[in-house]
Amino acid sequence: GEPPVADFTYKSRANSILNPDPMTYDFDGSPSTDADEPTDPLTPDIPDYDIARFDWLIDDVVPLEGMKPSYTFLTEGKHKVQLIVTDLNGNQ
């Protein structure tokens, strides 16, 4: 089958009401798609997941797992964030 396509959004907690922290980011891998699993026509805005794993790598060294992890950076500036999605068939 076709490999899934990784995609994500991110948001800083700088403007968070409960715990503002400009160095902490919330990541969301839910925009990722898998062509092997069609979207339900009754709910086209809700992805139909065949994606089994969300593996993240921050700055080439820090691994994170899950669809919606958070991470607090120790330094300001540019950072590298990678997302690898794996579907139920093991395709990446």
C-alpha positions as CSV (number, residue, x, y, z in Angstrom):
1,G,0.0,0.0,0.0
2,E,0.8,3.6,0.0
3,P,2.9,5.1,2.9
4,P,1.1,7.6,5.1
5,V,1.9,11.3,4.8
6,A,3.2,13.1,8.0
7,D,1.8,16.5,8.7
8,F,1.5,18.5,12.0
9,T,0.7,21.8,13.6
10,Y,2.3,23.4,16.6
11,K,1.4,26.1,19.1
12,S,3.4,27.9,21.8
13,R,2.0,28.1,25.3
14,A,3.1,31.7,25.5
15,N,-0.5,33.0,25.6
16,S,-1.8,30.1,27.7
17,I,-4.1,31.2,30.5
18,L,-3.3,28.5,33.0
19,N,0.4,28.1,32.6
20,P,2.0,30.6,30.1
21,D,5.4,29.4,28.9
22,P,6.8,30.6,25.6
23,M,9.3,27.8,25.5
24,T,6.7,25.0,25.7
25,Y,5.0,23.9,22.5
26,D,2.1,21.5,21.9
27,F,2.4,19.5,18.7
28,D,-0.5,17.9,16.9
29,G,0.0,15.1,14.3
30,S,-3.7,14.7,13.5
31,P,-3.4,16.4,10.1
32,S,-1.3,13.3,8.9
33,T,-3.1,11.2,6.4
34,D,-3.0,7.6,5.0
35,A,-4.1,7.1,1.5
36,D,-5.0,3.5,2.1
37,E,-7.8,4.5,4.5
38,P,-10.4,6.6,2.9
39,T,-12.2,9.4,4.9
40,D,-15.7,8.6,5.9
41,P,-18.0,10.5,3.5
42,L,-20.5,11.2,6.4
43,T,-17.8,12.9,8.4
44,P,-15.2,14.3,5.9
45,D,-13.7,16.7,8.5
46,I,-12.7,13.9,10.8
47,P,-9.6,11.9,9.6
48,D,-10.1,8.1,9.5
49,Y,-6.9,6.8,11.0
50,D,-5.0,3.8,9.7
51,I,-2.0,5.4,11.4
52,A,-0.7,3.3,14.2
53,R,2.3,5.3,15.4
54,F,3.4,8.9,15.7
55,D,7.2,9.1,16.3
56,W,8.7,12.6,16.8
57,L,12.3,13.7,17.0
58,I,13.3,17.1,18.4
59,D,16.6,18.6,17.3
60,D,17.8,15.1,16.1
61,V,18.1,13.9,19.7
62,V,14.9,14.0,21.7
63,P,12.3,11.3,20.9
64,L,8.6,11.8,21.6
65,E,5.7,9.5,20.9
66,G,1.9,10.0,20.4
67,M,-0.4,12.1,18.3
68,K,-0.3,15.2,20.5
69,P,3.0,15.5,22.5
70,S,4.3,18.6,24.2
71,Y,7.9,19.7,24.6
72,T,9.7,22.5,26.5
73,F,12.7,23.8,24.6
74,L,15.8,24.9,26.7
75,T,17.0,27.5,24.3
76,E,15.3,30.1,22.1
77,G,15.8,30.2,18.3
78,K,15.2,27.7,15.5
79,H,14.6,24.0,16.3
80,K,14.2,21.0,14.1
81,V,11.1,18.9,14.6
82,Q,10.5,15.7,12.7
83,L,7.4,13.5,12.6
84,I,7.4,9.9,11.2
85,V,4.0,8.2,11.0
86,T,3.6,4.5,10.6
87,D,0.4,2.9,9.4
88,L,-1.1,-0.5,10.5
89,N,0.7,-2.2,7.6
90,G,4.1,-0.9,8.8
91,N,4.5,1.7,6.0
92,Q,6.2,4.9,6.9
